[in-house]
Amino acid sequence: MNLKTFRSFLDLLFESNAVNFTQFGKKKAYKTLNSANYAAEIGKVQQWMYSKKVQAGEHICTLFENSIEWNVCDEAIMAFGAIHVSLSPATHCEKINAILDQCQIKHVIVGNSLIRELLSTKLDAVTLVTYQELLQESEETIEEQKNKLPIKGNSLASLFFTSGTTSSTKAVYHSHEAILGNALETAQFYDFPKNSTALSILPIHYAFERMYNYVYQFSGLNIVYANSSKSLIENILTVQPAVFCIVPNLLEQLISESNTQLAEFVNYVKVKKPLIVCSGAAIPEKLYDQIEELGIAIYEMYGSTETLIIAANSKKEHQKRTSGKLVFPNRVNITDSNQLMVNLAKSYYHPSFSAKENIKNSWFNTKDLVSLDDGFLIIKGRDDETFKSKAGLFQNALEIESHFKQSSIIQNALIFYDKGLGICGVFGLGKEESPSSLAKLIQSYNNKQEESKKISHFTTTDTWSPESGELTMSYKVKRNFILQKYKNQLIEVN
């Protein structure tokens, strides 16, 4: 089937009648939807949009946690011909207001009354409607929706916001064709067994989890949403999924669980052999060694907000410590300087949330330094993590960070270059570790380096998290935030 619109996606789902969604409450599943029920709820949301006179190309904002209702709204909005702007309820209100203003958003749908209560007085000039209120209004609407709005493959479907590793907000428009083509091709690449179970853990507002949610639907998988009242490992052990997505920081949390729970998790992995898809950042060597010792197989992938899914490891095509086989080789170009370029012909930046300097003739510079090994993508670092020292020598911050992350006392590390101070480091230590232990570690490192490669200044921090600001909601390191937060705390290495 040649998919040209998001309605085609829905038609495919309803024909196969294969997808089931499950949402858990504190103790048990409180809501399940099969494809037929799913279609009915999508119709109700579209009826509500019709009653509100939503126009083609109009932006509709949702503020949901991962849930069945998010999926219903997502596909209802895009299949209607509007543009879905999906945000986390945890997004800072100033940022939400800026987005509402720049996108001229009139309608905001929220997951529940608690979210509305928290945000109603903080958002400007919009009315928040909960999902349940929307359904009620839809049922009370007498006028029937006669025709859906016209959609073409190149029509805009959604505005994807980045998870925020820099201080600036970036957002990318993806067309129906870009989303559908990427998800369908990736689903065919994985070829999941029908009726397998997928667990949704990561924030669905971001491209990684969102695109895999589409892949699961195309594959006819049953999707279960993680229970926020339980820990990550409890969710996994309860659901026993065949596939789930994760990022390195959460993977590290998993293997640091109590001996009993970790043993249960390792047993589940050995028996069920799940596809654990990892992305968001490179897995540190120390962590990779630990998971291999435990017998846990990890399937890394490569993608981004701008590019969507580009490469992946599957059970059929798997190469350890790579970001996977190129799923879309025709969209990829590697320059003579090893920079990864990806074609974005069907997607582009929102003019108010742009980074146009990264795009030239539809080619997006990812800033990742890569190589290929038999079609498998290997990430060697980032161009913006490379700096020139006082001696005029180029060095990669990621390589130095990886060296220090091998130590058991260090949980997080960020290396940067300051023209006045030289090479500096910000290190997150374990709870029981002292700065003096780190100082000795840095001295040991410096003793083996040339003068121009030595670390001159450092500081220590608590464990990094999204709540304290060092990590994004999808657990990527926010380099600029960390530099601003800790640059005045640096001390000289003795």
N, C-alpha and C positions, 0 to 999 in steps of 0.2 A: 504493500500500500504506500503510495506516494503522499506523505503527510504535508499538507500545505497550511492548515489552520489548526488552532487549538481545539476547535470543535471536532476535528478529525481524531485528535487524541482521545477525546471523550467517547466518540463513536466506537473507537477500537476497544476501549475499556468495557463499554456496555455490551458490545457484541460478544466479547469473551466471557463476561460476567464472572471474572476470576478474582478481582481484588477484594480483600476484606481489610477493614481498619478496626483497630481495637484501642480504646482509651481506658486506662486504669485510674481509679480513685485511690483512696488511702488503703483500702483493703481488697477491692475486687474490680473487675471490669465494669464500668458504669455505662459504656456506650460501645456498640459495635455497628458497623455499616458494611453491607456488601455492595456490589456495584449498582444494583437496582436502587437501593435506599440512597446511595451516594448520588445517583442521578436525580432522584427526587428532591433532595436537599439543595443541589446545585440549581435546579429549576426554581425553587423558592427564592433563593438569593437573587437570581436573575429577574424574577418577577418584581422583587423589591426595587432593583435597579431601574427596571422599566418604569415603575410608578414614580421614581425620583427623576425621571427624564434624563438619565445618564446618557451622554453622547459618546460617539466613537472617538477614541483617543483621549478621553478624559481620565485623569488620574484618580484612583480610589486607594485610600490608605487603610491598611489593617495593622492592628497592634495585638498580637496573639502570642501565647506560648506555643510550643509544638503541640499540635492537636489535630483531631479529625476535622474540626471546624475550620482550622487554617486551610487544610486541603480543599474543603468545599468552597470557601471564599476565593481561594487562589484560582481554581479552575473555572468558577462561575464568572469572575471578573474578566479573565483573559478570553474565555469563550464568548463573552458578551461583546467584546471589541474594545473594552476599556483597558487601561494600563494599571497593573497591580504594583503598588508601592508597599512592600512588606517591611515593617520595622518591629524591633523588639520592644516590649513595654518598658524594658530597662534602659532604653535609649534616653540620653539626657534631654530634658524638655526644650532647652534652647535649640538643640539640633533638630528635634521634631518640628518645632515652630518654623525654623528656617526652611525645612523641606516642604512643609505645608504651604508656605508662602511662595517658594520658588516654583513649585509644581501646581499652584493654584488649586489646591485640593479642597473640595466642598464636603466630601463624605469620608468619615473615619469610622471603621467598624472595629470594635474591641471584643476581646474574648469573653469577658464577664464583667459583672457590675463592680467588682473590686478594682479592676484596672481603670474603669471609668471614674470611680471615686477618687483614685489617686491622681488622675490626669485632668479631670474636667475643669479645674480652676487654673491649670497651668498651661493649657493650650489655647491659642488665639483664634477667635472667630470661626470655630467649627463646632458642629454638634456631634457628640459621640453617641453611637448606637451600639448596644450589645448585640451579640449574635442571636440570643433568644428574642430580643425585642424585634430584630429584623424579621425573624421567622413569623412572629405574631403579626407584624405589619403586613407581611406578604399575604398571610391568610385572610386578612381583612380587606385586601385590595380586590375590588370587583373587576376592574378592567383587566382583560387578559393581554398578555404580551403576544403580539401578532408576528413580529419578525425580529430575529436577532440582527445586530448591526453587522455590516459587511466586513469581512476579514480576508486579507491576503497574506501570503507567506511572509512578505516583507513588512507587514503591519507590526507596530510596536506592541509587545505583549507585557513587558514588565521592566521596572527600573530596579536594578540590583545595586545595593549599597555595599561598599567594601567594609570589612570588619574593623578598619581604622588603625593600621600600623603606623600611619603618619598622622600629623596634627590636622591635616586638611581632610575634609569629607570628599570622597569620590563616589560617583554613581554611574552605572553603565546601563544604557537601554539595550535590551535584547529583543529581537524580533521573534515571532512565532516560529519561523523557519529555523532560526539559530537554536532555540531551546529544544524544539522537537527533534531536529536532526541530530543534535548532540546526545540527547537522552536515548533515542531509538538505536543509534549506532552503538552506543556504550552498552545498552541492554543486550544487543546481539553479540557483542564482544564477550560479555560475561556468560551468557547463556545459562542463567540460573534455573534450577529445577522448579517447575510449577508448584505453587502452594507452599514454597519455603517461607520462613518467617524472617522479616527484617525488623530490627529494633532501631527506632529513631531517638538519638541521644543529643547530638550537637544542635545548636540553634538553627532552626529551619529557615530563618530569615537570610542566611548567608548561602553563597553559591554551592559550597561543598555538600552540605546536608540536603539542600533543596534539590540539586540536580540528581543526587542519588535517590531521593524520594520519587522523582519522575522515573528513574531507571527501574526502581522496584515495581512501579505501577505497570510499566510496559512489559515487565517480566512476569506479571501475574502473581506477585508475592503478597503475602499477608503482612501488613504493616502494623506494628505495635509501638505506641509512644511511651517513652520512659516515664515512670512515676516519680514526680519531683520530691515526694515525701520519703523516698528510699535512696540509698546510696547507689552509685554507679554499678558496683559489683553485685548488689542485691538485685537490681534490675536485670542484669545480664543472666544471673543464675536462675532467676524466676522465669524469664521468657525463653532462655536457651535458644537464641536466634541463630539462624544460618548465616546471617551477615549483619554487620553494623559498622558505622563509620566512627573514627576516633582521631584525636590529635595527640602528639607526643606527650604533652603535659598530663593528659588524662590517662594515657597508657602507663606513664610513670606512677600515677596514683594507684592504678590497678595492681601493679606488682609490689606496691608497698603496703598492701592490705595485711591484715592479721594472717598468721600462718594457716589457720583453719580455712578462712575464706579464700586465700590464695591457692591452697591445695584443691579446693572445690573448683575454682576457676580453671586451674591447669587441667584438672580431670575433665571438665566440660570441653575444653579446647581439644584434648586428645581423643575424646569420644565423638563429639559432634563435628570436629574439624571445621569451625566457622571461617568465613571469609572476613577477616578483620581489616578493613580498609583504613589506612592511615595517611593523613596529609596535613597541610597547614604549616609545616616546618620540617626540616630534616631531622630524622631520629638521631640523637647523639650516639656516638659509638658505644659509650658505656651502657646506655639503655638497650641498644641493640644486642650487645653481648649478653646482658641479663635475660632478655626474652628468649634468646637462642638457648641459653643454659636451661631455661625452664621448659623448652620444647614448644614454645608458642610461635606459630607462623604468622607473620605480618605481611600484608599485601599493600605496599605503598602505591600512591597514585600522584599525578600531577595535574593541577588545574588552578584557576584563579577566578575572581569575580569577572574579569575582562574576557578570559579565554574559555570559561567553563571547563569541561573535562577534556584533557589533551592526551594523557598517557595513563596506563593502569596495569597493575599486575593482576592476573586472574589465576585460577587453579590450573588452567591449561597452559598458560604462558606466564611463567613466574621466574624472575631473576632477583635474588636477594640483594639488598642494599642499592636498589635502583628505584626510580619513580615509575617504572613500568614500561610496557611496550607502547609505542605511539599508536593511539587509536585513530588519530587524524593526521597522518604524515603529510598530506597535501597542504595543511594549514601551517606547517612548521618550517622555519628556516633558521639555520645556525650560522652566524657570521664568522668571519676569519678570526675574530677576537673571542669566539666561543659564546657570544651572547645569544640567548634564545629569543627568536622573533616569532610571533604568532599572528596569522591573518585574522582581522576583525571586520571583514567586509559586510557582515550582516548585523553588526553591533556598533554602538558609538557612545561616547560620553555625553552626559547631560551637560549643557553649556555652563550651568552654574556650579556644577560639581565635577570639574574636568581635570584632566592631566594630559592635555593635548600634546605636550612636548614629548610624550612617550609614544605617539603614533605618527607614522609617516607613510603616506600612500596605502592606508589600511593595515599596515604592519605595526603591531604593538611590541615595543621593547620591554620584555618582562624584567629585565635587569638581572636575570639568572644566568650564571655561567655554567654551561653544560657540555656534555659529550654524549655520543651514541655508541652503544656496544650491541651489535646485531639487532638494531632497532629498539633497544631498551635505553631509556633516558636516564642519564646520571647527572645529578645536580652537584656541582663543585663549589658553589658559593654564589654570592651576589656581587654585582658590579658596585653597588653602593656600600658594600662591606669591605671594599678594597681601598687602601689609602697609601699615600707616599710618605715615607718617613723623612726625617731631616737629612738623611744620607742620600735621599733620592731613590730609595728602593721601594718597590711596591710590595705590600703585604696584605694578606687576607685576614680580616678580623675573625671570620668564622673558623679558620684553622686554629687560631690561638684559643678561641672559646672552646672548641672541641677538645683541645689538649687539657684545659682545666676541668672540663666536665667529666674527665676520666676519674677525677678524684672523688672519693666517697663523701668528702666534707662539703662539696659544692653542688648545689641544686640548680642554680642559674648563673649565667655569666654573659656579660656584654663588654666587648672590647671596642674602643674608639680612639681616634687620634686627635689630639689638641695641639695646635701650632706652638703654643707657649709651653705646654707641659710635656708633650711627647705622647707615648702610648699609655692609655689609661684603661682601668678595668673597674666595672661595677659587678660585684659578686653577691649572689644570694646564697647564704649558708644554711645548713641544717639547723634545727632548733638547739641542738646540744653543742654546736661548734663555736669556737672563739675566733676573733679576728687575728689573734697571735698565730694560730695554726695556719690561717690563710697567708699571713706575712711570710712564714717559713716556706710555704709552698711557692710563693712568688719568687722568693730569693733563690730557691732551688732551680726554678725555671730560668731566672735571669743569669745564673752562673753558667748556663750552657749556651747563652746567646751572645751574639755580637752586640756592641754597645748600642747600635741603632735599633736593635730588635727588643731591647729590654723594656719591661713595664716600669714606668716611672712613678705613677700615682694610682691609688686604688681606694675603694670604699666598700663597706659591707652593708647588706640590706636584709630585711626579713624575706620570707618566701614570697615570690611574685604571684599575683592573682588578678583576675578581672576586677574584683572588688577594690583592690588597692591601686589599680590603674596600670600596672606594668604589662598586663596581658589584655588582649582584646577578648570579646565574648567568645570568639572561636579559638582562644588560647595562642594567638600569635604574639610575638614580642613587639611591644611598642617602643622602638628605639628612641625616637625623639622625646617621648614622655619621660623615659628613664634618664636620658641625658639632662633634661631640664630639672628633674626632681632631685638628682643626686650630684650634679656637677660641682656644687658648692661644698660637698662633704668629702671631697677627695683629699687624701693625705699622701705624703711622699713615702715611697718605699725606702726604708733605711738600708 
